[in-house]
Structures are given as C-alpha cells and as structure tokens.
Amino acid sequence: MTTTDLTQIATRITQANIELINASIKKLSNTQLNWKPTATSWSINEVLSHLNEYLKYYHPLFLRKIENTRFTSTKEGFSSSPLGRSAWKSMKLGNAQNIKRKIKSPKDCNPTFTPSVLKGEQLHQFIDQQKNFLFIIEKSKAVNIRRIKIPISRSKVVRLRLGDALLYVVYHNERHMQQILNIQHNTNFPAQ
C-alpha cells in the first residue's frame, strides 16, 4: 500500500461518514435517535457518543505527534506492522459490508457503562470530529506515517505506526456507521 492509497481510503471513508450523517441521520427525530433494537444494544445517539469519546483521544494525539515529529521526510511506500495490520483488519467491515466480529468497547467509551458520555449534540460533535479528521489526514501527508508511533487507547505501551492508527480509526468509524445503518433498517425502527 502506498501512503497516497492510505490517505485516499481514509479521506473517502471519512467523507462518506459526513455524507451519511447529513443525508439521513440529521433529519431523524429524538425518538428515532434514541431507539434501541434491544435492551442491551445501542441507539444511534449512543453509537455517536461512543465514537466521539474515541476520537477525543486519537485526534489530539495525532495532531500533537504530526506537529512535533522529527520524521518530516515523507515516504510513498507504506507497510503495516503485523500488529497494526491485525488491529485495523479487526475493525474493517467484511466484503458484504457486514461487521465480521464483535469487539468489546472500553468501559469509558461505552454509553451502557458510562452514561455520562451522552452529552447531547452527538451529531454535531461527530460531524466536527470528521471534519477535523480530514484535516489530520491532510497533515499526515507531510510526515513519515511509518516512523511516527501512536499509543493505542487501551494500552499506552502498545504503539501503532501512524498509518496503521489512521486506518484503525477510519475503519472503526466506518464500522459504527454500518451499525447505525443496521439500526435504521431494523423492521421495528420508529417511523418518526
């Protein structure tokens, strides 16, 4: 994979997320945004609040690492580390746009365990976060995304290459956008 390929994938998915929110999610009622298919599943608002909590960790970290790196010589070729590839592949949707396997969310980013993550304005926050992510992707083009290391949110000891971390976050976002579509397409989803 080239650096250009990676940034194009990240940009395309992030723009698609913004379009999905603007085209179909923004017009939903509060009842629809807070509806859950089952008692133990998440609502659309809860999915968005989960994403916002995750992005509050990664976005400032990405920017800080990009702005303070000494690795400013870009490389066109990018190769994932085995750990990085495993991380982002675990988030990536299957060929049929399906969620291949469930992954437990950290409790501090899980609205079921931490209801305080539901702060209101989830939609607007998420759109702002996605626009910020586009800016981060653009800035990443000026650095060596293989040499910069990003500690993952679950363990500060485990570090991914910036390119792998960008893919991890973008596929995580895409995965939850699919979860939102699945909620909307549920046969019991409220009409209003």
Stockholm file with secondary structure:
# STOCKHOLM 1.0

chainA/1-192         MTTTDLTQIATRITQANIELINASIKKLSNTQLNWKPTATSWSINEVLSHLNEYLKYYHPLFLRKIENTRFTSTKEGFSSSPLGRSAWKSMKLGNAQNIKRKIKSPKDCNPTFTPSVLKGEQLHQFIDQQKNFLFIIEKSKAVNIRRIKIPISRSKVVRLRLGDALLYVVYHNERHMQQILNIQHNTNFPAQ
#=GR chainA/1-192 SS CBHHHHHHHHHHHHHHHHHHIIIIITTCCHHHHHCCSSTTSCCHHHHHHHHHHHHHHHHHHHHHHHHTCSCCSCCSBCCCCHHHHHHHHHHSCCTTSCCCSCCCCCGGGCTTTCGGGCCSCHHHHHHHHHHHHHHHHHHHTTSCTTTCEEEETTEEEEEEEHHHHHHHHHHHHHHHHHHHHHHHTSTTCCCC
#=GC SS_cons         CBHHHHHHHHHHHHHHHHHHIIIIITTCCHHHHHCCSSTTSCCHHHHHHHHHHHHHHHHHHHHHHHHTCSCCSCCSBCCCCHHHHHHHHHHSCCTTSCCCSCCCCCGGGCTTTCGGGCCSCHHHHHHHHHHHHHHHHHHHTTSCTTTCEEEETTEEEEEEEHHHHHHHHHHHHHHHHHHHHHHHTSTTCCCC
//
